[in-house]
Amino acid sequence: MRKIKKKFLLIMATLICMMIAEPLVSNIVINDISITNAAMKKNVTKKKKSSISKFLKPYVEFLTYPISGGDTDLPNTYKAVKFDDYYKTNMILYRELNSSNNFYSKYMNKSVKYAKKAFSSNIRKIFNKSSKFKVRKYNYQEYPSLFSNNNGKLIYWGGNWGETAIYSRVKKVYKTGKNTFLIKYNVYTRGLSNKSNTSKDYEGTYYIYLKSKGKSSYSITNIKLTERAAWSKGVKVFNGFSVKKIKCQKL
């Protein structure tokens, strides 16, 4: 009897140790997106929001471009980010277009090879070492290919924002690993004369995967568009009228 009891206690102790070492993984639902606890270790929004907001700010115009209903060439069919070298290259070039006063004079209608030499190292820095400078041929005018190769020269075929203001919000920051983070990132548009109203100005939600390279330095490892506003008659107009939301990519 003692042997049976001792064996039973040993089995129970083993099971308890296994449960502690490998806890059961349950699901957390965030805006209809189911994410396992294993991938959502810690909410660090308060601690990381400021540095991540600053890091992502130069890219908000690029992220908003394909889902803003103000551009009739970009209908509601855009529902997924293809995070390849073409996307990465256009993301960096569009950032420079909006931040540099001499970008047009220095790079537009100039050699693609010249631009490649200038921005290749930056692309590797922001994304990863294997990322390359790539732009499609001129006749391929589809987002995110806002920049094209026209007989060896760099061409920009996109438009400008005119009287539209772009802004964003880091809604959540989750630490998913030792140096990795998952960011819930909302983007908005409004008229320059209008006050911000996130419920009416809403354009879409991205989940952005970051890797920390230092205290306030990051690299982007993936981007997914999970939700966007629909633009059609009676659904949404520029002053933010009755927003309808469309589900897009899953995490």
C-alpha positions in Angstrom: 0.0 0.0 0.0 2.8 2.4 0.9 4.5 1.6 -2.5 1.3 2.4 -4.4 0.9 5.7 -2.5 4.5 6.6 -3.0 4.2 5.9 -6.8 1.0 7.9 -7.0 2.6 10.9 -5.3 5.6 10.7 -7.6 3.3 10.7 -10.7 1.4 13.7 -9.3 4.6 15.6 -8.6 5.8 14.9 -12.2 2.5 16.2 -13.7 2.6 19.4 -11.6 6.2 20.1 -12.8 5.2 19.6 -16.4 2.3 22.0 -16.1 4.5 24.6 -14.5 7.2 24.2 -17.3 4.6 24.2 -20.1 1.6 26.3 -19.2 -1.5 26.0 -21.1 -1.8 28.6 -23.9 -5.1 30.3 -24.2 -6.3 32.9 -26.7 -6.7 36.7 -26.3 -9.0 38.4 -28.6 -8.1 42.0 -29.6 -10.4 43.6 -32.1 -11.5 40.2 -33.4 -7.9 39.1 -33.8 -7.1 36.0 -31.9 -3.6 35.9 -30.5 -2.1 33.3 -28.2 -0.6 34.3 -24.8 2.7 32.9 -26.0 2.9 35.7 -28.6 1.5 38.4 -26.3 3.8 38.1 -23.3 3.6 41.6 -22.0 1.8 44.9 -22.6 4.5 47.6 -22.6 2.6 50.4 -24.3 3.3 52.9 -21.5 7.0 52.3 -21.6 7.6 52.0 -25.3 4.9 54.2 -26.9 6.9 57.4 -27.2 10.0 55.9 -28.8 8.0 53.7 -31.2 5.7 56.6 -32.2 8.8 58.6 -33.1 10.3 55.8 -35.1 7.2 55.1 -37.1 6.1 58.7 -37.7 8.1 59.2 -41.0 6.2 56.2 -42.5 2.6 57.2 -41.7 2.0 58.8 -45.1 3.1 55.7 -47.0 1.0 53.4 -44.8 -2.1 55.7 -45.3 -1.7 56.1 -49.1 -3.4 52.9 -50.3 -6.3 53.1 -47.9 -7.2 56.7 -48.2 -10.5 57.1 -50.1 -9.4 60.5 -51.4 -7.5 58.8 -54.2 -9.9 57.3 -56.7 -7.1 55.2 -58.2 -6.9 53.1 -55.0 -10.3 51.4 -54.4 -11.4 49.2 -51.6 -9.7 46.2 -53.1 -6.4 46.9 -51.3 -6.6 44.6 -48.3 -3.1 43.1 -47.8 0.5 44.2 -47.4 3.0 42.2 -49.5 6.1 42.8 -47.3 8.7 42.3 -50.0 11.7 44.3 -51.3 9.5 46.4 -53.6 7.4 47.4 -50.6 10.4 48.2 -48.5 12.1 50.2 -51.2 9.0 52.3 -51.9 8.5 52.8 -48.1 12.0 54.3 -47.8 11.8 56.4 -51.0 8.4 57.8 -50.0 9.7 58.7 -46.5 12.6 60.6 -48.2 10.2 62.3 -50.6 8.2 63.7 -47.7 11.1 64.7 -45.5 13.8 66.0 -47.9 13.6 69.3 -49.7 16.0 68.3 -52.5 14.7 64.7 -53.1 13.1 65.7 -56.5 16.1 67.6 -57.8 18.5 64.9 -56.6 16.8 61.7 -57.5 13.8 62.1 -59.8 14.5 61.4 -63.5 18.0 60.5 -62.5 19.7 57.1 -62.6 18.0 54.3 -60.7 21.5 53.0 -60.0 22.3 56.3 -58.3 19.3 56.0 -56.0 20.1 52.3 -55.3 23.6 53.3 -54.2 22.2 56.1 -52.0 19.4 54.1 -50.2 20.5 50.4 -50.1 22.3 50.7 -46.8 19.3 52.5 -45.3 16.9 49.8 -46.5 19.1 47.2 -44.8 19.2 49.2 -41.6 15.5 49.8 -41.3 14.5 46.2 -42.3 17.3 43.6 -42.4 20.6 42.8 -44.0 19.0 40.7 -46.8 16.6 43.5 -47.9 17.5 44.9 -51.4 16.6 48.1 -53.4 14.0 47.2 -56.0 11.6 49.2 -58.1 9.4 47.9 -60.8 9.2 48.9 -64.5 7.4 52.1 -65.4 4.3 50.4 -66.8 3.6 48.6 -63.4 1.6 51.3 -61.6 0.1 49.5 -58.6 0.5 50.3 -54.9 3.0 50.2 -53.4 5.0 50.8 -56.5 4.8 54.6 -56.3 8.3 54.8 -57.8 9.2 53.1 -61.0 12.1 52.4 -63.3 11.6 54.2 -66.6 14.4 53.2 -68.9 16.9 53.3 -66.1 15.6 56.5 -64.5 13.7 56.8 -61.3 10.1 58.1 -61.7 7.4 59.0 -59.1 3.9 58.5 -60.4 1.9 59.1 -57.1 0.1 62.3 -56.1 0.3 64.5 -53.1 -1.9 65.1 -50.0 -2.9 68.6 -50.9 -5.2 69.9 -48.1 -5.3 66.5 -46.2 -3.5 66.1 -42.9 -2.2 62.6 -41.9 -1.8 61.5 -38.3 -1.4 58.2 -36.4 -1.7 56.6 -33.0 0.3 53.8 -31.4 -2.6 52.0 -29.7 -0.8 49.1 -28.1 2.7 47.8 -27.8 3.2 44.1 -26.9 6.6 42.5 -26.1 6.6 39.2 -27.8 10.2 38.2 -27.2 13.6 39.3 -25.8 13.9 42.1 -28.3 10.7 41.8 -30.4 7.5 43.8 -30.3 4.0 43.8 -31.9 2.5 47.2 -32.5 -1.1 48.1 -33.1 -0.9 51.2 -35.2 -3.9 53.3 -36.4 -3.8 55.8 -39.2 -6.1 58.8 -39.9 -6.8 61.6 -42.4 -8.5 64.9 -42.0 -8.8 68.3 -43.6 -6.2 70.8 -42.6 -8.8 73.1 -41.2 -10.6 70.3 -39.2 -9.9 69.2 -35.7 -8.8 65.6 -35.1 -11.6 63.1 -34.5 -10.4 59.5 -34.4 -13.8 58.0 -34.8 -14.5 59.9 -38.0 -11.0 60.3 -39.4 -10.1 56.6 -39.1 -8.5 55.0 -42.2 -7.1 51.7 -41.0 -5.2 49.5 -38.5 -1.8 48.0 -39.1 0.0 45.5 -36.9 3.7 46.2 -37.2 6.4 43.8 -36.0 9.6 45.5 -34.7 12.9 44.3 -33.4 14.8 46.4 -30.9 18.4 47.4 -31.8 19.0 49.6 -28.8 17.2 51.9 -26.4 15.2 53.8 -29.1 16.4 52.1 -32.3 14.3 49.5 -34.2 14.0 47.5 -37.4 10.8 46.5 -39.1 10.4 42.8 -39.6 6.8 42.6 -40.9 3.7 44.7 -41.5 0.1 43.6 -41.8 -3.1 45.6 -42.6 -5.7 44.1 -40.4 -8.6 46.5 -40.9 -9.5 49.5 -43.1 -12.3 52.0 -43.6 -14.5 51.4 -46.7 -15.0 54.4 -49.1 -18.2 54.5 -51.1 -21.2 56.8 -51.5 -23.1 57.1 -48.2 -20.4 55.2 -46.3 -17.6 57.7 -45.7 -16.7 61.1 -47.0 -13.8 63.5 -46.3 -15.5 65.0 -43.2 -15.8 61.6 -41.7 -19.3 60.4 -42.4 -20.5 57.0 -41.1 -17.4 54.8 -41.2 -17.7 51.2 -42.3 -14.8 48.9 -41.5 -13.4 46.1 -43.7 -11.5 43.2 -42.2 -8.2 42.5 -44.0 -5.1 40.4 -43.1 -5.0 38.1 -40.1 -2.0 38.0 -37.8 
